[in-house]
């Protein structure tokens, strides 16, 4: 084929391409329509401020305090409780007995307890703010020192102490650890650390805001490590406007050591003579 026939075709194609590019450039170079000032404003919503660990933890504790009765619990006076208690060794039951507990709060978050054991109620334990002793037909005998120390220590971490002392300590450090599954129930876990570097961890049920478990640690005087003391609460009932767990299980280093089941509780005045008398046996 002669080259002279290609030239016009090539020129036509090249010319068309140039013309097309010129038209395209003209379109792209056209000035953009003017924008209103308000069209250039970007509206954004501020991000929600996340709660700190302390704030989240204190909110859970306030919900727990309200669920436990708060003012009614703080104003509550004497009560008489009946039920059964069981003891365990290496997670195996070692026996159970009926009991009657008389509880008398004193000023300054202290208390007096009288616990009558056996059906004849002829074994009695008396607990005052400074003493713990047992009464039988043989007379009075101080309870072992380690039992007394453990009993008094637990009173610093019981439900009443959690509501009246720990939760209300505004100087304490509160740490929220999130949600966990405790005793097959969803719970919020909060740890309170006071100025004495003592701490207690509370697992609060997410739905009811009632405590499921409380845990604290104490240094073992013999082995110098830490013992973990835990209590789990279940089967809650409202008595005189105050929620009461009818089942309490205590653990020491993960092993079950005792269980308490309530069959009846009455909030009524208790005779103060019960806490300083050597009287044992059945009485009204």
C-alpha positions as CSV (number, residue, x, y, z in Angstrom):
1,X,0.0,0.0,0.0
2,X,1.2,3.5,-0.9
3,X,2.2,5.7,2.0
4,X,0.3,8.6,0.4
5,X,-3.0,7.0,1.3
6,X,-2.1,6.8,5.0
7,X,-1.2,10.4,5.5
8,X,-4.6,11.9,5.1
9,X,-6.1,9.2,7.4
10,X,-3.4,9.8,10.0
11,X,-3.9,13.5,9.8
12,X,-7.6,13.1,10.2
13,X,-7.2,10.9,13.3
14,X,-4.6,13.2,14.8
15,X,-6.6,16.2,14.1
16,X,-9.7,14.6,15.7
17,X,-7.8,13.7,18.8
18,X,-6.4,17.2,19.1
19,X,-9.8,18.7,18.6
20,X,-11.3,16.3,21.2
21,X,-8.7,17.1,23.8
22,X,-9.2,20.8,23.2
23,X,-12.9,20.4,23.8
24,X,-12.3,18.3,26.9
25,X,-9.9,20.9,28.3
26,X,-12.4,23.6,27.7
27,X,-15.0,21.8,29.7
28,X,-12.7,21.0,32.6
29,X,-11.4,24.5,32.7
30,X,-14.9,26.0,33.0
31,X,-15.2,28.0,36.3
32,X,-17.1,26.2,39.1
33,X,-20.4,27.6,40.2
34,X,-20.1,29.9,43.2
35,X,-20.7,28.4,46.7
36,X,-22.6,30.0,49.5
37,X,-20.6,30.5,52.7
38,X,-22.8,28.2,54.7
39,X,-22.2,25.4,52.2
40,X,-18.6,25.2,53.3
41,X,-19.4,24.7,57.0
42,X,-19.0,21.2,58.3
43,X,-21.2,20.4,61.3
44,X,-19.9,17.7,63.8
45,X,-21.3,16.4,67.1
46,X,-18.9,16.3,70.0
47,X,-18.0,12.7,71.1
48,X,-19.6,11.5,74.3
49,X,-17.3,11.6,77.2
50,X,-16.5,8.1,78.4
51,X,-16.8,7.5,82.2
52,X,-13.6,7.0,84.0
53,X,-13.1,3.8,86.0
54,X,-13.8,5.7,89.2
55,X,-17.0,7.2,87.9
56,X,-18.3,4.0,86.4
57,X,-17.5,2.1,89.6
58,X,-19.2,4.7,91.9
59,X,-22.3,4.6,89.7
60,X,-22.5,0.8,90.2
61,X,-21.9,1.2,94.0
62,X,-24.7,3.8,94.3
63,X,-27.1,1.5,92.4
64,X,-26.1,-1.3,94.8
65,X,-26.7,0.9,97.8
66,X,-30.1,1.9,96.6
67,X,-31.0,-1.8,95.9
68,X,-30.0,-2.8,99.4
69,X,-32.3,-0.3,101.0
70,X,-29.8,2.5,101.7
71,X,-31.5,4.6,104.4
72,X,-33.8,1.8,105.6
73,X,-30.8,-0.4,106.1
74,X,-28.9,2.3,107.9
75,X,-31.8,3.0,110.2
76,X,-32.6,-0.6,110.8
77,X,-32.3,-1.8,114.4
78,X,-32.4,-5.2,116.0
79,X,-33.4,-8.4,114.3
80,X,-33.9,-12.1,115.2
81,X,-32.9,-14.6,112.5
82,X,-33.6,-18.4,112.4
83,X,-32.1,-20.9,110.0
84,X,-29.6,-23.7,109.5
85,X,-25.8,-23.5,109.2
86,X,-23.4,-26.0,107.7
87,X,-19.6,-26.3,107.9
88,X,-17.2,-27.8,105.5
89,X,-13.6,-29.1,105.4
90,X,-11.8,-29.4,102.1
91,X,-15.2,-28.8,100.4
92,X,-16.8,-31.8,102.2
93,X,-19.6,-31.2,104.7
94,X,-18.8,-31.8,108.4
95,X,-22.2,-31.2,109.9
96,X,-25.1,-28.8,110.1
97,X,-27.2,-27.4,112.9
98,X,-30.1,-25.1,113.6
99,X,-29.4,-21.6,114.9
100,X,-31.1,-18.5,116.2
101,X,-29.2,-15.2,115.8
102,X,-30.0,-12.1,117.8
103,X,-28.4,-9.0,116.3
104,X,-28.2,-5.6,118.1
105,X,-26.5,-2.7,116.3
106,X,-24.6,-0.2,118.5
107,X,-23.4,3.4,117.8
108,X,-20.3,3.7,115.7
109,X,-21.0,0.8,113.3
110,X,-20.4,-1.7,116.1
111,X,-22.7,-4.5,117.1
112,X,-23.6,-7.3,119.5
113,X,-24.5,-10.8,118.4
114,X,-26.0,-13.8,120.2
115,X,-26.0,-17.1,118.4
116,X,-27.8,-20.0,119.9
117,X,-26.9,-23.4,118.5
118,X,-28.5,-26.9,118.6
119,X,-32.2,-27.6,119.0
120,X,-32.0,-27.2,122.7
121,X,-30.1,-24.0,122.2
122,X,-27.8,-24.9,125.0
123,X,-24.6,-23.8,123.2
124,X,-24.5,-20.0,122.9
125,X,-21.9,-17.7,121.3
126,X,-21.8,-14.1,122.5
127,X,-20.1,-11.4,120.3
128,X,-19.5,-7.9,121.6
129,X,-17.3,-5.2,120.0
130,X,-14.3,-6.6,121.9
131,X,-15.1,-10.1,123.0
132,X,-16.2,-13.5,121.6
133,X,-17.0,-16.3,124.1
134,X,-19.1,-19.4,124.4
135,X,-21.6,-20.4,127.0
136,X,-22.5,-24.0,127.8
137,X,-23.7,-25.9,130.9
138,X,-20.0,-25.9,131.8
139,X,-19.9,-22.2,132.0
140,X,-18.2,-19.5,130.0
141,X,-15.1,-20.0,127.7
142,X,-13.4,-17.6,125.4
143,X,-13.4,-18.6,121.8
144,X,-10.0,-19.3,120.1
145,X,-8.1,-16.1,119.3
146,X,-7.9,-16.9,115.5
147,X,-11.7,-17.4,115.4
148,X,-12.3,-14.1,117.2
149,X,-9.9,-12.2,114.9
150,X,-11.6,-13.8,111.8
151,X,-15.1,-13.0,113.0
152,X,-14.3,-9.3,113.8
153,X,-12.5,-8.9,110.5
154,X,-15.4,-10.2,108.5
155,X,-17.7,-7.6,110.2
156,X,-15.6,-4.9,108.5
157,X,-16.7,-6.4,105.1
158,X,-20.3,-7.5,105.7
159,X,-23.2,-6.1,103.8
160,X,-24.0,-3.4,106.4
161,X,-20.4,-2.2,106.4
162,X,-20.4,-2.1,102.6
163,X,-23.4,0.3,102.6
164,X,-22.5,2.4,105.6
165,X,-18.7,2.6,105.4
166,X,-17.1,1.5,102.1
167,X,-19.4,3.0,99.6
168,X,-19.6,6.3,101.4
169,X,-15.8,6.8,101.6
170,X,-15.3,9.6,99.1
171,X,-11.5,9.4,99.6
172,X,-11.2,5.8,98.6
173,X,-9.9,4.7,95.2
174,X,-12.6,2.9,93.2
175,X,-11.7,0.7,90.3
176,X,-14.3,-0.7,87.8
177,X,-13.2,-3.9,86.2
178,X,-16.0,-4.4,83.8
179,X,-18.6,-7.1,83.5
180,X,-18.0,-10.7,84.4
181,X,-20.0,-13.9,84.9
182,X,-20.2,-14.7,88.6
183,X,-22.2,-17.7,89.9
184,X,-23.8,-17.9,86.4
185,X,-25.1,-14.4,86.6
186,X,-23.8,-11.3,84.8
187,X,-22.2,-8.8,87.2
188,X,-20.3,-5.6,87.4
189,X,-17.0,-5.9,89.3
190,X,-15.8,-3.0,91.5
191,X,-12.9,-2.8,93.9
192,X,-12.7,-0.2,96.7
193,X,-9.3,0.7,98.2
194,X,-9.3,2.9,101.3
195,X,-6.6,5.1,102.8
196,X,-5.3,2.2,104.9
197,X,-4.6,0.2,101.7
198,X,-7.4,-2.2,102.6
199,X,-9.5,-3.3,99.8
200,X,-12.8,-5.1,99.0
201,X,-14.1,-6.4,95.7
202,X,-17.8,-6.5,95.1
203,X,-19.6,-8.3,92.2
204,X,-22.9,-6.6,91.6
205,X,-25.6,-8.3,89.6
206,X,-26.2,-6.2,86.5
207,X,-30.0,-6.7,86.4
208,X,-31.0,-6.3,90.1
209,X,-28.0,-4.3,91.3
210,X,-27.8,-6.6,94.4
211,X,-24.3,-7.9,95.4
212,X,-23.6,-11.5,94.3
213,X,-20.1,-11.8,95.9
214,X,-17.8,-9.8,98.1
215,X,-14.1,-10.7,98.4
216,X,-11.2,-9.4,100.4
217,X,-7.6,-10.6,101.1
218,X,-5.7,-10.7,104.4
219,X,-2.1,-11.6,105.0
220,X,-1.7,-15.0,106.6
221,X,0.4,-14.5,109.9
222,X,2.0,-17.9,109.6
223,X,2.8,-18.3,105.9
224,X,3.1,-14.6,105.1
225,X,1.1,-15.0,101.9
226,X,-2.5,-13.8,101.4
227,X,-5.7,-15.6,102.2
228,X,-8.8,-14.8,100.1
229,X,-12.1,-14.6,102.0
230,X,-15.3,-14.6,99.8
231,X,-19.0,-14.7,100.4
232,X,-21.7,-15.4,97.8
233,X,-25.3,-14.2,98.3
234,X,-28.4,-15.6,96.7
235,X,-32.1,-16.2,97.3
236,X,-32.9,-12.6,98.2
237,X,-36.1,-11.7,100.1
238,X,-37.4,-8.3,101.1
239,X,-38.2,-8.1,104.9
240,X,-39.6,-4.8,106.2
241,X,-38.3,-3.1,103.1
242,X,-34.8,-4.4,103.5
243,X,-33.4,-7.1,101.1
244,X,-31.9,-10.1,102.9
245,X,-30.0,-13.0,101.3
246,X,-31.5,-16.2,102.5
247,X,-28.5,-18.2,101.3
248,X,-24.9,-17.2,102.1
249,X,-21.9,-19.4,101.2
250,X,-18.4,-18.5,102.5
251,X,-15.2,-19.5,100.8
252,X,-11.6,-19.4,102.0
253,X,-9.0,-19.6,99.3
254,X,-11.6,-21.1,97.0
255,X,-12.7,-23.8,99.3
256,X,-16.2,-23.9,100.8
257,X,-16.0,-23.4,104.6
258,X,-19.6,-22.7,105.6
259,X,-23.2,-22.1,104.4
260,X,-26.0,-20.3,106.1
261,X,-29.7,-20.7,105.2
262,X,-32.3,-18.4,106.6
263,X,-35.8,-19.7,107.3
264,X,-37.2,-16.7,109.2
265,X,-36.2,-13.1,110.1
266,X,-38.0,-10.5,112.2
267,X,-36.9,-6.9,112.7
268,X,-37.9,-6.3,116.3
269,X,-36.3,-5.1,119.5
270,X,-33.9,-7.5,121.2
271,X,-33.5,-7.7,125.0
272,X,-30.1,-6.2,125.7
273,X,-29.7,-8.7,128.7
274,X,-29.2,-11.5,126.1
275,X,-25.7,-10.1,125.4
276,X,-24.3,-10.0,128.9
277,X,-26.1,-12.8,130.6
278,X,-25.0,-16.3,131.2
279,X,-28.5,-17.6,130.6
280,X,-28.7,-20.5,128.2
281,X,-31.5,-22.8,127.1
282,X,-34.9,-22.1,125.6
283,X,-36.4,-18.7,126.2
284,X,-38.7,-16.2,124.6
